[in-house]
Amino acid sequence: MLPEPDISYLAARWPGHTITQEGASVIVVLAGYELPAGFQPRHVDLCLMLPFGFPETQPDMFWANPTVTLHGRPPAATEITQQIIGRTWQRFSRHLPAGAWRPGIDNLQSWVSMIGTMLEREATRERIAA
């Protein structure tokens, strides 16, 4: 389902992870993912829906459970919920800029790191605006 480097990364960094297949996508759930300050709750299950062909194919969006707020309000572009693997997830409609994903170089660890960077920037922007 996933390349060996991704499986090794999950085993080392996310021992409570799960991997399932739903349709053409591989679903990875990272239990206990820590969100940056400003988000509530601070720990969620993070759902990654990896497209067919990953990591050569760029991933897009991610999902959280339970529902998350940022400084007491829903984060931008998170109003849609989806049923994935029998659970209701809050969709974070976040997209990488053109050229950010490097096929043959980027992998699951890269994607998790990119998500962390996006969330940290969003939390920092909201702190400054508040």
Sine and cosine of phi, psi and omega as CSV:
sin_phi,cos_phi,sin_psi,cos_psi,sin_omega,cos_omega
0.00,0.00,-0.68,0.73,0.01,-1.00
-0.80,-0.59,0.46,-0.89,0.08,-1.00
-0.90,0.43,0.44,-0.90,-0.04,-1.00
-0.81,0.59,-0.68,0.74,0.02,-1.00
-0.86,0.52,-0.58,0.81,0.03,-1.00
-0.94,0.35,-0.65,0.76,0.03,-1.00
-0.90,0.44,-0.67,0.74,0.03,-1.00
-0.90,0.43,-0.68,0.74,0.04,-1.00
-0.86,0.51,-0.74,0.68,0.00,-1.00
-0.87,0.48,-0.70,0.71,-0.02,-1.00
-0.89,0.46,-0.64,0.77,-0.05,-1.00
-0.98,0.21,-0.66,0.75,-0.13,-0.99
-0.99,-0.14,-0.53,0.85,-0.10,-1.00
-0.78,-0.62,0.93,0.36,-0.08,-1.00
-0.87,0.50,-0.40,0.92,0.01,-1.00
-1.00,-0.04,0.25,0.97,-0.05,-1.00
-0.94,0.35,0.33,-0.94,0.17,-0.99
-0.77,-0.64,0.49,-0.87,0.06,-1.00
-0.77,-0.63,0.81,-0.59,0.09,-1.00
-0.68,-0.74,0.23,-0.97,0.06,-1.00
-0.92,-0.39,0.72,-0.69,0.07,-1.00
-0.70,-0.71,0.94,-0.34,-0.10,-1.00
0.89,0.45,-0.74,-0.67,0.00,-1.00
-1.00,0.01,0.01,1.00,-0.06,-1.00
-0.98,-0.20,0.53,-0.85,0.18,-0.98
-0.99,-0.13,0.79,-0.61,-0.02,-1.00
-0.96,-0.26,0.85,-0.52,0.06,-1.00
-0.91,-0.41,0.79,-0.61,0.06,-1.00
-0.91,-0.41,0.84,-0.55,0.04,-1.00
-0.98,-0.19,0.97,-0.26,-0.02,-1.00
-0.96,0.27,0.68,-0.73,0.09,-1.00
0.97,0.25,0.44,0.90,0.04,-1.00
-0.89,0.45,0.78,-0.63,-0.03,-1.00
-1.00,-0.02,0.84,-0.54,0.04,-1.00
-1.00,0.05,0.41,-0.91,0.03,-1.00
-0.91,0.42,0.32,-0.95,0.05,-1.00
-0.82,0.57,0.65,-0.76,-0.05,-1.00
0.95,-0.31,-0.49,0.87,0.06,-1.00
-1.00,0.09,0.58,-0.81,0.09,-1.00
-0.72,-0.69,0.71,-0.70,-0.15,0.99
-0.93,0.37,0.24,-0.97,-0.03,-1.00
-0.98,0.21,-0.44,0.90,0.00,-1.00
-0.86,-0.51,0.74,-0.67,-0.01,-1.00
-0.67,-0.74,0.20,-0.98,0.28,-0.96
-1.00,0.04,0.79,-0.61,0.00,-1.00
-0.97,-0.25,0.82,-0.57,-0.03,-1.00
-0.97,-0.26,0.80,-0.60,0.04,-1.00
-0.90,-0.44,0.86,-0.52,0.03,-1.00
-0.98,-0.22,0.97,-0.23,-0.08,-1.00
-1.00,0.01,0.79,-0.61,-0.08,-1.00
-0.95,0.30,0.34,-0.94,0.10,-0.99
-0.81,0.59,0.74,-0.67,0.01,-1.00
1.00,-0.07,-0.05,1.00,0.03,-1.00
-0.86,0.51,0.67,-0.75,0.19,0.98
-1.00,-0.08,0.06,1.00,0.08,-1.00
-0.94,0.34,-0.45,0.89,0.04,-1.00
-0.99,-0.14,0.74,-0.67,-0.06,-1.00
-0.93,0.37,0.73,-0.68,0.11,-0.99
-0.97,0.24,0.25,-0.97,-0.03,-1.00
-0.47,-0.88,0.71,-0.70,0.05,-1.00
0.91,0.41,0.24,-0.97,0.08,-1.00
-0.42,-0.91,0.20,-0.98,-0.14,-0.99
-0.71,-0.70,0.50,-0.87,0.00,-1.00
-0.79,-0.62,0.51,-0.86,0.12,-0.99
-0.55,-0.83,0.81,-0.59,0.08,1.00
-0.97,0.22,-0.02,-1.00,0.01,-1.00
-0.87,0.50,0.63,-0.78,-0.10,-0.99
-0.92,-0.38,0.57,-0.82,0.19,-0.98
-0.85,-0.52,0.34,-0.94,0.06,-1.00
-0.81,-0.59,0.92,-0.39,-0.08,-1.00
0.79,0.61,0.67,0.74,0.10,-1.00
0.99,0.12,-0.02,1.00,0.00,-1.00
-0.82,-0.57,0.41,-0.91,0.09,-1.00
-0.89,0.46,0.70,-0.71,0.10,-1.00
-0.88,0.48,0.43,-0.90,0.03,-1.00
-0.84,0.54,0.60,-0.80,0.11,-0.99
0.84,0.54,0.69,0.72,0.06,-1.00
-0.76,-0.65,0.30,0.95,-0.11,-0.99
-0.97,0.25,-0.25,0.97,-0.03,-1.00
-1.00,-0.04,0.70,-0.71,0.13,-0.99
-0.93,-0.36,0.46,-0.89,-0.01,-1.00
-0.68,-0.73,0.54,-0.84,0.13,-0.99
-1.00,0.03,0.88,-0.47,0.04,-1.00
-0.71,-0.70,0.75,-0.66,-0.03,-1.00
0.70,0.71,0.67,0.74,0.09,-1.00
0.98,0.21,0.20,0.98,0.02,-1.00
-0.81,-0.59,0.39,-0.92,0.06,-1.00
-1.00,-0.08,0.81,-0.59,-0.08,-1.00
-0.85,-0.53,0.61,-0.79,0.12,-0.99
-0.99,0.10,0.85,-0.53,-0.04,-1.00
-1.00,0.07,0.79,-0.61,0.13,-0.99
-0.99,-0.14,0.97,-0.25,-0.02,-1.00
-0.99,0.16,1.00,0.09,-0.02,-1.00
-0.84,-0.55,0.68,-0.74,-0.10,-0.99
-0.74,-0.67,0.61,-0.79,0.05,-1.00
-0.98,0.22,0.59,-0.81,0.08,-1.00
-0.92,0.39,0.39,-0.92,0.01,-1.00
-0.81,0.58,0.73,-0.68,0.05,-1.00
1.00,0.08,-0.10,0.99,-0.02,-1.00
-0.95,0.33,-0.57,0.82,0.01,-1.00
-1.00,0.04,0.79,-0.62,-0.05,-1.00
-0.92,-0.39,1.00,-0.09,0.02,-1.00
-0.82,0.57,0.67,-0.74,-0.02,-1.00
1.00,0.02,-0.25,0.97,0.02,-1.00
-0.88,-0.47,-0.78,0.63,-0.05,-1.00
-0.98,0.22,0.42,-0.91,-0.06,-1.00
-0.47,-0.88,-0.26,-0.97,-0.03,-1.00
-0.88,0.47,-0.67,0.74,0.03,-1.00
-0.87,0.49,-0.65,0.76,0.06,-1.00
-0.87,0.50,-0.71,0.71,-0.05,-1.00
-0.89,0.45,-0.70,0.71,0.02,-1.00
-0.89,0.46,-0.65,0.76,0.04,-1.00
-0.90,0.43,-0.67,0.74,0.02,-1.00
-0.89,0.45,-0.64,0.77,0.04,-1.00
-0.88,0.47,-0.72,0.69,0.03,-1.00
-0.85,0.53,-0.66,0.75,0.02,-1.00
-0.90,0.43,-0.70,0.72,0.02,-1.00
-0.87,0.49,-0.71,0.70,-0.03,-1.00
-0.92,0.38,-0.63,0.77,0.03,-1.00
-0.90,0.44,-0.68,0.73,0.04,-1.00
-0.88,0.47,-0.68,0.73,0.00,-1.00
-0.90,0.44,-0.69,0.72,0.00,-1.00
-0.91,0.42,-0.66,0.75,0.01,-1.00
-0.91,0.42,-0.69,0.72,0.02,-1.00
-0.86,0.51,-0.68,0.73,-0.01,-1.00
-0.93,0.36,-0.60,0.80,0.05,-1.00
-0.89,0.46,-0.67,0.74,0.00,-1.00
-0.92,0.39,-0.62,0.79,-0.03,-1.00
-0.96,0.30,-0.44,0.90,-0.09,-1.00
-0.96,0.27,0.00,0.00,0.00,0.00
